Amino acid sequence: MTETSSIPVITIDGPTASGKGTIAHQVAERLGWHTLDSGALYRLTALSCLRRQVDAKDESEVQRVAADLDIRFQHPRIFLEGEDVTEAIRQEQVGNLASQVAVMPGVRGALLQRQRDFRVAPGLVGDGRDMGTVVFPDAPLKIFLLADAEVRAERRCKQLNEKGISANLASLLADLRARDERDRTRAHAPLVPAQDAHIVDSSRLSIEETVNIVLDLWSGVSFPSA
C-alpha cells in the first residue's frame, strides 16, 4: 500500500472569492489529480445546521452535525443525504454561516481527518484557508492566492448573476470584508500563508495565467514519485 506521505499535494489557500477553487480544479485537471474543496465541507455543515434548525452558536451541536455529515462528492456535483446541494451550498446565507462555524475548534477538528482522507494517488490539489498550515503541512507546494477585495466582490457578483441570482455589489463587498476579518482573526487555524507558501496575486491575472504560474512552480519541485 502506498504511504500517504508519498502522495504529492498542492495546497491553494486564500480569502473568500480569490478564485482558489477554480484554480485548484484546473490545476488538478492538467495534472490528472484529485481535488478537495475544503470550503464545501464547512458550507455543508452550515446548510445542514440551517435545515435542522441547529443553533449555530452552540459549538457542541454544530460539531455533532459536522461529524455526522452524510455527504458524497461526485465531481462536479455535491450531495448531502442523497440530495444534490451543489447550488444550495453556494448561497450567500450558507457561505456567511459557514464562515461563522468555521471559527469553532470543535468543528474544524471534526472535519480534519475527513479532509486528509482525500489524499489519494496520484495526487491531490486542495483549496481552502488552512490547507498548507494545518491540514497538509507537509505539502511540497503551497500557494497563497490573493486578490483585491473589490476584484473578488466583482467576481462573486458576476458568478451569482450568471446563475440568475440577484446580487448587490456593495453588500457583497461588505460581507466579504467581514468574512475576511473573521478568517484572519480567529484563534484556531486563522487565514495566514504558510511560512513556505508562494504568494500569488491574481487581481490582474486571467485564470489561465494563474494556473500556469502554479504549474510552473510545481515543475520546479523535487518530489519522489508515489
Secondary structure, DSSP 8 states (H G I E B T S, - for coil): ---GGGS-EEEEE-STTSSHHHHHHHHHHHHT-EEEEHHHHHHHHHHHHHHHT--TT-HHHHHHHHHT--EEEETTEEEETTEE-TTGGGSHHHHHHHHHHTT-HHHHHHHHHHHHTT--TT-EEEEESSIIIII-TT-SEEEEEE--HHHHHHHHHHHHHHTT----HHHHHHHHHHHHHHHHH-SSS-S---TT-EEEE-TT--HHHHHHHHHHHHHT------
